[in-house]
């Protein structure tokens, strides 16, 4: 048996194109790949305050490699 948590309304707004559950099946949208997009202006309102331990990061906040 599979379980589906679903997406909150906020996540659906920030990431338009999230899969949908209908009649016990998960449906992707018609976009390319998974078809999930990101609304960057709306996402900027939800800053990430949880930081992972430094040893887990492969990239620094500016996108450069954390390992030489």
Jmol script that loads the backbone (N, CA, C; Angstrom):
load data "model"
ATOM      1  N   UNK A   1       0.838  -1.179   0.000  1.00  0.00           N
ATOM      2  CA  UNK A   1       0.000   0.000   0.000  1.00  0.00           C
ATOM      3  C   UNK A   1       0.883   1.241   0.000  1.00  0.00           C
ATOM      4  N   UNK A   2       0.591   2.169  -0.855  1.00  0.00           N
ATOM      5  CA  UNK A   2       1.315   3.434  -0.930  1.00  0.00           C
ATOM      6  C   UNK A   2       0.537   4.513  -0.186  1.00  0.00           C
ATOM      7  N   UNK A   3       1.260   5.498   0.327  1.00  0.00           N
ATOM      8  CA  UNK A   3       0.607   6.629   0.977  1.00  0.00           C
ATOM      9  C   UNK A   3       0.999   7.895   0.248  1.00  0.00           C
ATOM     10  N   UNK A   4       0.110   8.860   0.244  1.00  0.00           N
ATOM     11  CA  UNK A   4       0.342  10.130  -0.436  1.00  0.00           C
ATOM     12  C   UNK A   4       0.066  11.242   0.545  1.00  0.00           C
ATOM     13  N   UNK A   5       1.074  12.038   0.812  1.00  0.00           N
ATOM     14  CA  UNK A   5       0.936  13.153   1.740  1.00  0.00           C
ATOM     15  C   UNK A   5       0.257  14.339   1.070  1.00  0.00           C
ATOM     16  N   UNK A   6       0.549  14.540  -0.197  1.00  0.00           N
ATOM     17  CA  UNK A   6      -0.026  15.677  -0.911  1.00  0.00           C
ATOM     18  C   UNK A   6       0.781  16.938  -0.690  1.00  0.00           C
ATOM     19  N   UNK A   7       0.341  18.024  -1.275  1.00  0.00           N
ATOM     20  CA  UNK A   7       1.039  19.299  -1.179  1.00  0.00           C
ATOM     21  C   UNK A   7       0.103  20.333  -0.583  1.00  0.00           C
ATOM     22  N   UNK A   8       0.655  21.207   0.252  1.00  0.00           N
ATOM     23  CA  UNK A   8      -0.151  22.287   0.821  1.00  0.00           C
ATOM     24  C   UNK A   8      -0.459  23.308  -0.275  1.00  0.00           C
ATOM     25  N   UNK A   9      -1.410  24.165  -0.002  1.00  0.00           N
ATOM     26  CA  UNK A   9      -1.779  25.213  -0.966  1.00  0.00           C
ATOM     27  C   UNK A   9      -0.585  26.138  -1.231  1.00  0.00           C
ATOM     28  N   UNK A  10       0.198  26.417  -0.193  1.00  0.00           N
ATOM     29  CA  UNK A  10       1.375  27.280  -0.351  1.00  0.00           C
ATOM     30  C   UNK A  10       2.382  26.637  -1.288  1.00  0.00           C
ATOM     31  N   UNK A  11       2.642  25.354  -1.117  1.00  0.00           N
ATOM     32  CA  UNK A  11       3.598  24.664  -1.988  1.00  0.00           C
ATOM     33  C   UNK A  11       3.085  24.647  -3.419  1.00  0.00           C
ATOM     34  N   UNK A  12       1.799  24.456  -3.600  1.00  0.00           N
ATOM     35  CA  UNK A  12       1.215  24.469  -4.955  1.00  0.00           C
ATOM     36  C   UNK A  12       1.358  25.841  -5.612  1.00  0.00           C
ATOM     37  N   UNK A  13       1.282  26.909  -4.810  1.00  0.00           N
ATOM     38  CA  UNK A  13       1.443  28.258  -5.362  1.00  0.00           C
ATOM     39  C   UNK A  13       2.896  28.517  -5.743  1.00  0.00           C
ATOM     40  N   UNK A  14       3.841  28.115  -4.884  1.00  0.00           N
ATOM     41  CA  UNK A  14       5.259  28.348  -5.148  1.00  0.00           C
ATOM     42  C   UNK A  14       5.765  27.441  -6.266  1.00  0.00           C
ATOM     43  N   UNK A  15       5.275  26.211  -6.308  1.00  0.00           N
ATOM     44  CA  UNK A  15       5.695  25.233  -7.319  1.00  0.00           C
ATOM     45  C   UNK A  15       4.508  24.810  -8.174  1.00  0.00           C
ATOM     46  N   UNK A  16       4.068  25.667  -9.100  1.00  0.00           N
ATOM     47  CA  UNK A  16       2.946  25.286  -9.952  1.00  0.00           C
ATOM     48  C   UNK A  16       3.301  24.064 -10.802  1.00  0.00           C
ATOM     49  N   UNK A  17       2.327  23.187 -10.958  1.00  0.00           N
ATOM     50  CA  UNK A  17       2.533  21.986 -11.756  1.00  0.00           C
ATOM     51  C   UNK A  17       2.808  20.750 -10.919  1.00  0.00           C
ATOM     52  N   UNK A  18       2.636  20.854  -9.600  1.00  0.00           N
ATOM     53  CA  UNK A  18       2.850  19.681  -8.739  1.00  0.00           C
ATOM     54  C   UNK A  18       1.905  18.559  -9.151  1.00  0.00           C
ATOM     55  N   UNK A  19       2.326  17.299  -8.984  1.00  0.00           N
ATOM     56  CA  UNK A  19       1.438  16.178  -9.285  1.00  0.00           C
ATOM     57  C   UNK A  19       0.154  16.252  -8.466  1.00  0.00           C
ATOM     58  N   UNK A  20      -0.915  15.676  -8.997  1.00  0.00           N
ATOM     59  CA  UNK A  20      -2.207  15.697  -8.313  1.00  0.00           C
ATOM     60  C   UNK A  20      -2.709  14.282  -8.092  1.00  0.00           C
ATOM     61  N   UNK A  21      -3.399  14.087  -6.992  1.00  0.00           N
ATOM     62  CA  UNK A  21      -3.996  12.806  -6.663  1.00  0.00           C
ATOM     63  C   UNK A  21      -5.463  12.831  -7.077  1.00  0.00           C
ATOM     64  N   UNK A  22      -5.842  11.880  -7.935  1.00  0.00           N
ATOM     65  CA  UNK A  22      -7.230  11.785  -8.388  1.00  0.00           C
ATOM     66  C   UNK A  22      -7.624  10.314  -8.435  1.00  0.00           C
ATOM     67  N   UNK A  23      -8.638   9.947  -7.669  1.00  0.00           N
ATOM     68  CA  UNK A  23      -9.139   8.576  -7.702  1.00  0.00           C
ATOM     69  C   UNK A  23      -8.112   7.523  -7.330  1.00  0.00           C
ATOM     70  N   UNK A  24      -7.190   7.873  -6.451  1.00  0.00           N
ATOM     71  CA  UNK A  24      -6.180   6.922  -6.028  1.00  0.00           C
ATOM     72  C   UNK A  24      -4.952   6.843  -6.921  1.00  0.00           C
ATOM     73  N   UNK A  25      -4.884   7.681  -7.961  1.00  0.00           N
ATOM     74  CA  UNK A  25      -3.750   7.710  -8.863  1.00  0.00           C
ATOM     75  C   UNK A  25      -3.103   9.081  -8.829  1.00  0.00           C
ATOM     76  N   UNK A  26      -1.788   9.108  -9.032  1.00  0.00           N
ATOM     77  CA  UNK A  26      -1.058  10.375  -9.079  1.00  0.00           C
ATOM     78  C   UNK A  26      -0.831  10.729 -10.542  1.00  0.00           C
ATOM     79  N   UNK A  27      -1.218  11.941 -10.900  1.00  0.00           N
ATOM     80  CA  UNK A  27      -1.095  12.409 -12.276  1.00  0.00           C
ATOM     81  C   UNK A  27      -0.120  13.567 -12.365  1.00  0.00           C
ATOM     82  N   UNK A  28       0.786  13.474 -13.348  1.00  0.00           N
ATOM     83  CA  UNK A  28       1.682  14.587 -13.649  1.00  0.00           C
ATOM     84  C   UNK A  28       0.964  15.509 -14.618  1.00  0.00           C
ATOM     85  N   UNK A  29       1.441  16.739 -14.733  1.00  0.00           N
ATOM     86  CA  UNK A  29       0.820  17.647 -15.702  1.00  0.00           C
ATOM     87  C   UNK A  29       1.451  17.432 -17.081  1.00  0.00           C
ATOM     88  N   UNK A  30       1.077  18.244 -18.031  1.00  0.00           N
ATOM     89  CA  UNK A  30       1.516  18.063 -19.418  1.00  0.00           C
ATOM     90  C   UNK A  30       2.850  18.720 -19.720  1.00  0.00           C
ATOM     91  N   UNK A  31       3.496  19.343 -18.732  1.00  0.00           N
ATOM     92  CA  UNK A  31       4.775  20.012 -18.967  1.00  0.00           C
ATOM     93  C   UNK A  31       5.894  19.015 -19.238  1.00  0.00           C
ATOM     94  N   UNK A  32       7.047  19.532 -19.654  1.00  0.00           N
ATOM     95  CA  UNK A  32       8.192  18.665 -19.906  1.00  0.00           C
ATOM     96  C   UNK A  32       8.770  18.159 -18.593  1.00  0.00           C
ATOM     97  N   UNK A  33       9.410  17.026 -18.621  1.00  0.00           N
ATOM     98  CA  UNK A  33       9.960  16.429 -17.403  1.00  0.00           C
ATOM     99  C   UNK A  33       8.832  16.140 -16.431  1.00  0.00           C
ATOM    100  N   UNK A  34       9.005  16.535 -15.189  1.00  0.00           N
ATOM    101  CA  UNK A  34       7.920  16.395 -14.222  1.00  0.00           C
ATOM    102  C   UNK A  34       6.905  17.522 -14.364  1.00  0.00           C
ATOM    103  N   UNK A  35       7.293  18.582 -15.078  1.00  0.00           N
ATOM    104  CA  UNK A  35       6.374  19.682 -15.327  1.00  0.00           C
ATOM    105  C   UNK A  35       6.202  20.632 -14.160  1.00  0.00           C
ATOM    106  N   UNK A  36       7.084  20.527 -13.174  1.00  0.00           N
ATOM    107  CA  UNK A  36       6.985  21.397 -12.000  1.00  0.00           C
ATOM    108  C   UNK A  36       7.815  22.649 -12.246  1.00  0.00           C
ATOM    109  N   UNK A  37       7.246  23.803 -11.977  1.00  0.00           N
ATOM    110  CA  UNK A  37       7.915  25.079 -12.175  1.00  0.00           C
ATOM    111  C   UNK A  37       8.144  25.709 -10.805  1.00  0.00           C
ATOM    112  N   UNK A  38       8.721  26.890 -10.761  1.00  0.00           N
ATOM    113  CA  UNK A  38       8.888  27.616  -9.505  1.00  0.00           C
ATOM    114  C   UNK A  38       8.550  29.081  -9.732  1.00  0.00           C
ATOM    115  N   UNK A  39       7.762  29.641  -8.826  1.00  0.00           N
ATOM    116  CA  UNK A  39       7.451  31.065  -8.837  1.00  0.00           C
ATOM    117  C   UNK A  39       8.489  31.724  -7.924  1.00  0.00           C
ATOM    118  N   UNK A  40       9.558  32.235  -8.505  1.00  0.00           N
ATOM    119  CA  UNK A  40      10.680  32.744  -7.724  1.00  0.00           C
ATOM    120  C   UNK A  40      10.313  33.945  -6.861  1.00  0.00           C
ATOM    121  N   UNK A  41       9.442  34.812  -7.347  1.00  0.00           N
ATOM    122  CA  UNK A  41       9.033  35.973  -6.538  1.00  0.00           C
ATOM    123  C   UNK A  41       8.282  35.522  -5.293  1.00  0.00           C
ATOM    124  N   UNK A  42       7.391  34.561  -5.449  1.00  0.00           N
ATOM    125  CA  UNK A  42       6.642  34.052  -4.303  1.00  0.00           C
ATOM    126  C   UNK A  42       7.561  33.244  -3.384  1.00  0.00           C
ATOM    127  N   UNK A  43       8.477  32.476  -3.948  1.00  0.00           N
ATOM    128  CA  UNK A  43       9.405  31.671  -3.142  1.00  0.00           C
ATOM    129  C   UNK A  43      10.294  32.559  -2.279  1.00  0.00           C
ATOM    130  N   UNK A  44      10.615  33.752  -2.750  1.00  0.00           N
ATOM    131  CA  UNK A  44      11.469  34.664  -1.977  1.00  0.00           C
ATOM    132  C   UNK A  44      10.828  35.057  -0.652  1.00  0.00           C
ATOM    133  N   UNK A  45       9.520  34.941  -0.538  1.00  0.00           N
ATOM    134  CA  UNK A  45       8.828  35.258   0.712  1.00  0.00           C
ATOM    135  C   UNK A  45       9.058  34.185   1.777  1.00  0.00           C
ATOM    136  N   UNK A  46       9.489  33.002   1.348  1.00  0.00           N
ATOM    137  CA  UNK A  46       9.666  31.870   2.258  1.00  0.00           C
ATOM    138  C   UNK A  46      11.139  31.491   2.340  1.00  0.00           C
ATOM    139  N   UNK A  47      11.904  32.310   3.026  1.00  0.00           N
ATOM    140  CA  UNK A  47      13.330  32.065   3.148  1.00  0.00           C
ATOM    141  C   UNK A  47      13.590  30.814   3.978  1.00  0.00           C
ATOM    142  N   UNK A  48      14.584  30.050   3.570  1.00  0.00           N
ATOM    143  CA  UNK A  48      14.961  28.840   4.289  1.00  0.00           C
ATOM    144  C   UNK A  48      15.758  29.236   5.528  1.00  0.00           C
ATOM    145  N   UNK A  49      15.246  28.880   6.690  1.00  0.00           N
ATOM    146  CA  UNK A  49      15.948  29.201   7.930  1.00  0.00           C
ATOM    147  C   UNK A  49      16.632  27.978   8.516  1.00  0.00           C
ATOM    148  N   UNK A  50      16.330  26.801   7.999  1.00  0.00           N
ATOM    149  CA  UNK A  50      16.965  25.573   8.483  1.00  0.00           C
ATOM    150  C   UNK A  50      18.224  25.331   7.683  1.00  0.00           C
ATOM    151  N   UNK A  51      19.345  25.267   8.347  1.00  0.00           N
ATOM    152  CA  UNK A  51      20.609  24.994   7.658  1.00  0.00           C
ATOM    153  C   UNK A  51      21.034  23.563   7.938  1.00  0.00           C
ATOM    154  N   UNK A  52      21.480  22.891   6.920  1.00  0.00           N
ATOM    155  CA  UNK A  52      22.024  21.548   7.095  1.00  0.00           C
ATOM    156  C   UNK A  52      23.421  21.659   7.701  1.00  0.00           C
ATOM    157  N   UNK A  53      23.879  20.624   8.378  1.00  0.00           N
ATOM    158  CA  UNK A  53      25.263  20.645   8.873  1.00  0.00           C
ATOM    159  C   UNK A  53      26.219  20.872   7.712  1.00  0.00           C
ATOM    160  N   UNK A  54      27.263  21.615   7.951  1.00  0.00           N
ATOM    161  CA  UNK A  54      28.198  21.986   6.888  1.00  0.00           C
ATOM    162  C   UNK A  54      28.767  20.777   6.147  1.00  0.00           C
ATOM    163  N   UNK A  55      28.961  19.644   6.839  1.00  0.00           N
ATOM    164  CA  UNK A  55      29.569  18.489   6.183  1.00  0.00           C
ATOM    165  C   UNK A  55      28.669  17.882   5.124  1.00  0.00           C
ATOM    166  N   UNK A  56      27.388  18.237   5.100  1.00  0.00           N
ATOM    167  CA  UNK A  56      26.478  17.684   4.095  1.00  0.00           C
ATOM    168  C   UNK A  56      26.388  18.539   2.842  1.00  0.00           C
ATOM    169  N   UNK A  57      26.940  19.732   2.891  1.00  0.00           N
ATOM    170  CA  UNK A  57      26.782  20.662   1.770  1.00  0.00           C
ATOM    171  C   UNK A  57      27.834  20.431   0.696  1.00  0.00           C
ATOM    172  N   UNK A  58      27.392  20.259  -0.524  1.00  0.00           N
ATOM    173  CA  UNK A  58      28.307  20.105  -1.653  1.00  0.00           C
ATOM    174  C   UNK A  58      28.605  21.464  -2.280  1.00  0.00           C
ATOM    175  N   UNK A  59      27.727  22.441  -2.036  1.00  0.00           N
ATOM    176  CA  UNK A  59      27.898  23.778  -2.603  1.00  0.00           C
ATOM    177  C   UNK A  59      27.703  24.829  -1.517  1.00  0.00           C
ATOM    178  N   UNK A  60      28.396  25.940  -1.675  1.00  0.00           N
ATOM    179  CA  UNK A  60      28.219  27.060  -0.755  1.00  0.00           C
ATOM    180  C   UNK A  60      27.001  27.865  -1.199  1.00  0.00           C
ATOM    181  N   UNK A  61      26.516  28.794  -0.370  1.00  0.00           N
ATOM    182  CA  UNK A  61      25.311  29.566  -0.751  1.00  0.00           C
ATOM    183  C   UNK A  61      25.414  30.293  -2.089  1.00  0.00           C
ATOM    184  N   UNK A  62      26.656  30.659  -2.522  1.00  0.00           N
ATOM    185  CA  UNK A  62      26.785  31.350  -3.818  1.00  0.00           C
ATOM    186  C   UNK A  62      26.868  30.383  -4.989  1.00  0.00           C
ATOM    187  N   UNK A  63      26.799  29.057  -4.724  1.00  0.00           N
ATOM    188  CA  UNK A  63      26.772  28.067  -5.790  1.00  0.00           C
ATOM    189  C   UNK A  63      28.105  27.436  -6.119  1.00  0.00           C
ATOM    190  N   UNK A  64      29.194  27.933  -5.539  1.00  0.00           N
ATOM    191  CA  UNK A  64      30.502  27.335  -5.826  1.00  0.00           C
ATOM    192  C   UNK A  64      30.663  26.034  -5.063  1.00  0.00           C
ATOM    193  N   UNK A  65      31.567  25.204  -5.540  1.00  0.00           N
ATOM    194  CA  UNK A  65      31.803  23.907  -4.908  1.00  0.00           C
ATOM    195  C   UNK A  65      32.384  24.104  -3.503  1.00  0.00           C
ATOM    196  N   UNK A  66      31.901  23.333  -2.544  1.00  0.00           N
ATOM    197  CA  UNK A  66      32.405  23.419  -1.184  1.00  0.00           C
ATOM    198  C   UNK A  66      33.703  22.627  -1.047  1.00  0.00           C
ATOM    199  N   UNK A  67      33.985  21.784  -2.024  1.00  0.00           N
ATOM    200  CA  UNK A  67      35.195  20.973  -1.982  1.00  0.00           C
ATOM    201  C   UNK A  67      36.136  21.407  -3.106  1.00  0.00           C
ATOM    202  N   UNK A  68      37.394  21.623  -2.752  1.00  0.00           N
ATOM    203  CA  UNK A  68      38.366  22.068  -3.792  1.00  0.00           C
ATOM    204  C   UNK A  68      38.676  20.995  -4.803  1.00  0.00           C
TER     205      UNK A  68
END
end "model"
wireframe off; spacefill off
backbone 0.3
color backbone group
